[in-house]
Amino acid sequence: MGIRIDYLSPTLYLVDLLWIGLVILNFQFSIFKKKLFSFKNFWIATFILVNILLSQNRMVAIYGWLRIMQLVWTVWFLKNNKELAKDYLKYIIPIWIIVESLLAIGQISKGGSLGGLWWWLGERSFDFNTIGIAQMSVVGNGLIRAYGTFSHPNSLAGFLLIVWVWWWKAKPLTPIFIGELPLKKGAVLKTNIIFDISWWLVFWLGLMGIVMTGSRTIWLLTTLSLVFFIKKFFGDNKKWIKIIISLVLVLILAIKIIDFNYTVGDFLGGWDENGLIKRGQLNLASLGMIKKSPIFGIGIKNFLVNLPDFQNESHFFWLQPVHNILLLTLSEIGFLGLGILIWGLNSLFRNKKFNKEDWLIIGIMLISGMVDHYWLTLPQNMWLLTVILGLI
């Protein structure tokens, strides 16, 4: 359309240089010889070739498939080095959470990006008046939504929630001080005190970071995750039910107090009023693309290339991927590609027994993926999805 936009620009990230180093250090030709050159992979390669040839922009499709191959190799590598990677994540995840959440606090306080070193780590340059910047309002005051080093607050929110839950899974909160308090007549009261400052620092900063993104879907999923872990922490003890009921009653009471003189919107709002309509239009465009090429798809990473042809009669023109990972997948690789994807995931998890935390992580990704696209389109989220697939 003559619009200068960088969605389709081939990009080399710092993480790519690190990945190249990882491949060089772990390259084993014998593994490639055994694994890659097989009959089933021949048909997969044939599908990829057809998908590229059917693409409106073949260079973008080639770039997209190279990215996918990069991530597939990483899943294979992590699967074969699972315990080592999990040990490293125990130290890396707190750094992710603390750094991103503190940056989010700084952005909210300043009303824009901090710049400097943060720009080199991925922070966008923006302030409250930047066109298209995500906003919300609290008690009538307009605020930016925290971006961190991500391209959108929703992307940051999904990332933070997944690593937050993984942190709980990798390092569950346990009592570290057990003592006895003396009572009258020689009796003692056994106490079980939870006092792990580092754990609570990661917990509260992660929660603050999620809140400041203003992502309502992730807010809801965070609430459900908290219920899950409160229940798990108390186990068979029914105290968790009392805690949940108390929190719900306090929330209802607060809403009632607010509604007495004001509406909830007077205290919290400011989101895009046309968000649902825009998403609906993208869904319709996606269905049109699926109808156009149901078997092989329109080409990987070619959704945006084709979008102008399917939004001619739309009330809104929004250059965004469809906010639904299932529709996006079907649009770009068709039903045959989806079948290959399901077969690949089944092979990856064939002998895997998921625990409750694993199902929670998968559920968060699937539910958030039904209303957004970042798990398949934005670099940090795609890499995190890759890590989860390799280690879960």
Order of alpha helices (4+ residues) and beta strands (2+ residues): alpha-alpha-alpha-alpha-alpha-alpha-beta-beta-alpha-beta-beta-alpha-alpha-alpha-beta-alpha-alpha-alpha-alpha-alpha-alpha
